[in-house]
Amino acid sequence: MRLIALLAALMLIIPPCSYALQQHDLEIRTEIFNDNDETHSLTFDQVFHWKDKTTKVGLGATETIIDESGRSRFYGGGLLEGYKKLDNVDFTGQLKLVSWNGEFKTPLSLASSQVLKPFRLEESVDYGTIDSVKGYDAKIDYWSVGGSLDLDVLKNFTITGGYWHRWSSDSNDRDLFIGRAVYSFTDNFHTQYRYRGIRNKEQVPEYYSPERFDQHALLFGYFDSFFDRLKLKLWVGPVYQDDGFTSSVGALEDIRITWRIDDRWTLAARAEANQVGSGYQYIYSTIGITYDF
């Protein structure tokens, strides 16, 4: 009942946006995650947006299915999301209102980014749930806070450092570190060294949580656009990772495509695959299609 009441309140709050924001679109998107730890999840969102050049507000529905070793769980509800640009600062946010394992949950994501040349800063705050069957059954949720800093050392050379800390309800705190160095040979060809490190307080059975995880990747990128409608970003290269149990070498691929089909339809897709033999592997993908009214 609380979920229905809150959704009803949002329905009363959002319509005034239609008077100030005269452009509209309908977006349908999916997010899919699979790994070799037998965790699979599918999220399906449908969102109607009011927007202009600097503002975007959306209201819609969301559903998530989690599968693990043949056992499945489902939760769903409503969502509210938005974007706002103020001078050189971009703000984004999303709030989901879901019925989750007999409880009312409000997964939340807030982020901002700003450019202060030669720096670019990003900050984020997230509240969410662990999307594994065991994590769902144990009712594990978390808060995460952190950010990253980009520095343009040279015109074609950028370095990045980032840190996030996660507090979870099972008291298994996590630190996430990222580092990147990107050099652009031309507008089309790039190379990147990327590091990702994770430190968990302890290993737990409810989700993949090695006490130490280190990943190093050397990636080569190709960016291009075709016919003024299709944009492509591709990163591919070797990867080495060590989670304290196995050390593995493999390949990492990350491809992003945006296709402006016509003046109303747009398709956006991304797929990232981490393939490292006997080590931890995953495939993450998103697909979204938008219709502009």
N, C-alpha and C positions, 0 to 999 in steps of 0.2 A: 504493500500500500504506500509506503514512503517513496518508493521508486516512481509509482504512478503520480503521486502528488508533486514530486519535484519535476518530473517531465511536464506536467500540466503547467507548472509555474514558468518553466522555460518557454513553453509555447506562447505564453502571454507576454514574456519579455522580448522575444526575438522579432515578432512581426513588425515593430516600429522601424527596424533596420531596413525594411523594404522601401520605406519612404526616403531614407537618406542614401541608400545604396541601390542604384537603379539597374545594375547588371546582376545576372543570376546564372548559376550553372548547377548541374547535377553530376556528382562524382560517385562512381562505384569502384571500389578498390579491394584487393585481396593482399594478404601478407602470409607467406608460407615459410615454415622453418622445419627442417629435418636434420637429424644428426645420427651418428652411429652409436649413440648412447640410448637408442630406441625412444627418443623423444620427437614427437611430430605435432605441429600446431598449425591451424588455419584460422585466420581472422578475416572477416568479411564486413566491410563498412559500406553504408549508403548515406551520402551527405548532400543536402541542398545548401548552396552558398548564396549569400548576398555579398556584393563586392563592388569596389571601384579600383582606381590605380594604386591606392595606398592602404586599403582596408579590405578584409575578407572575414566574414562571419558565417559559420556553418552549423546546421542542426541536422541530426540524423540518427541512424540506428547502427548497432554493432553486434556481431556474434562471433564467438571463438569456440573452436573445437580442439581439444587436446587428446592425443592418442599416445599410448605408451605400452608396448608389449601386448597389444590386443585389448587394452582397457581404455575407455574413452570417457571424457568429461566435457560438459558444455556450459557456457554462460553467455549472457547477452543482456542488452539494454539499450540505452540512448547515449548520444554523445553530443557535445558542444565543442566547437573549435574556432580558432580565429587567428588572424594575422594583422599586424599594424606596422606601418613604416613611419617613423618620426625622424626627419632629417637623415642622419647617417646611422640610425639605430633601427633594427628590425626586431619585432616581438612576435613570438608564436606561442600558442597555447592550445591544449586539448584536455577536456574533462569527459570521462566516460562514467556513466551511471548504470551499474550492472548488478544483477542478482548473481552472487558468486558463492556457491557451496552453502546455501542457506543464510547468507549474510548479504547486507547491502554494502557494496564497495564503490569507491570513486577514484579509479586510476586517473592520474593527473600528470601532465607534462607541460612545463613552462620553460621557455628558452628565449634568449636574446643574443644579438650579435651587433657589433659596431666596428667601424673602421676608423682608426686614429693613425694614419700613415706615419711610419711603415708598419704599424701593428694592426692586427685584427683580433678581436676578442670574442669569445663565445662562452656563455654561461647557461647552465640548465639545472632545473630541479624536477625530480620525477618521483611519483609514488605509483607502485604497481604490485602485481602479484606474480609469483613464480609459476610459469606456464609449463608445468610437468604434472602428470597425474598424481605422483607422490607428493609434490609440493602443494597441489590443490587439496588433496585429502588431509594434509597436515595444516592447511590454512596459513601458508607462509606468504607474507607480504613484505614490502620493503620501501625505504626512502633512499634516494640517491641525489647527491649534490656534487657539482664540479664544473670544470670548464677547461678551455684550451686557449692558447695564445699563438698566433701566427706572426712571424717576423720576416719581412722581405729584405733579406741580406743584400741581394743584388736584384736587378730588374727581372732576371729569369730564375732566381733561386730563392726558395722560401723554406724556412724551417718551422716546425710546429711541436709544441709540447702540451700535454694535457693530463689532468688528474681528476678522478671521480672517486668518491667514497660512498659505499652503500651500507646502510643499516637494515638488517632484516629481522623479522619477528622471531626467528629461531636463534638469534644472537650470533649468527655467523657473518660477521662484518667482512666486507670485501673492498680492496683497493684496486683501482684500474688505472694503469699508466699507458699513455700513448706517445709516440714520437714519430715525426716524419721529416724527411728532407726531400724536396721536389725541385728538380731542375728541368726547365723547358728549353728544348733545342729550338723549336719553332712553335707556331700556334697549333700544329698538329701532333708533334712528337715530344714526348716527355719521359722522364725516368724518376723513380721514387724509391727511397728506402723507407720501410715502415716497421715500427716496433710496437708490439702490444704486450703488456705484462699484467698479470692478475695475481693477487695475493689474497687467498681466503684464510680466515681465522682457523678453519678446520675443514676436513673433507666430510661431507654428509651424504647419506644415501638418497635424499629426496631430489637432488639435481646435480648436474656436473659441477664439481667444486674442488678441483685439486688445490692443495695448499699453495702450490706455485705453478704458474703457467707463463711461458715466454715464447713469443712468436716473432720471427724476423723474416721479412719479405723484401725482395728486390724486384720491383715491378717496372714494366715498360708500358707506356700509355700512348694511345692514339685517339685524338679528338677530331671530329669532322662534322660537317653538315652537308646535306644533299637536297637539292631542289628547293631550298628555303623552307622545307617542311620537316625534314628528318634530321635529328641530331643524335650523334653517337659519341659515347665515352667508353673506352675500353682500357682496362688495366690487366696485365697478365705477367706472370713470372714465377720464379722458384720461391719456396717458403721452407723455413726450418722452424720446428717447434719442439718444446720440451715441457712436459707437465709433471715431471718427477717420477713418472712411471715408464714412459716411452719417449725416445727422441726420434723424430721422423723428419724426412725431407720429402717434399712433394711440390704441388703447384697451386697457385691461387689465381682465380679469374674473377674479375668484377666488370660487368657490362651494364651500361645504362643507355636506354633509348627513349627518345621523345619524338613522337610522330604526329604532326598536325595534319590529320587526314583531310579535313576541309575547314571551312570557316567556323564550323560548330563543333566538330568531333576532334578530340585529342586523346592519344594513347601514350601512356608512360609506363615503362617497365624497367626492372632492375633484377639482376641475378648475380649472386656472389657464391662461389664454390671454393671450399678449402679441402683439398684432396692430398692426404699425407700418409697413404699406406695404412699401417697398423695403428697410427695415432688417432687423436680426436679429429673427426671430420664433420663438416656441416654444409648444407646448401640452404641459402636464404634468398627468397625472391619476393618481389612485389609487382603487381599489375594494377593499373588504374586507368579507367576510361572516363572522360569528362565530356558532357554535352553543354554547350553555351547557348542560352536562350536569346 
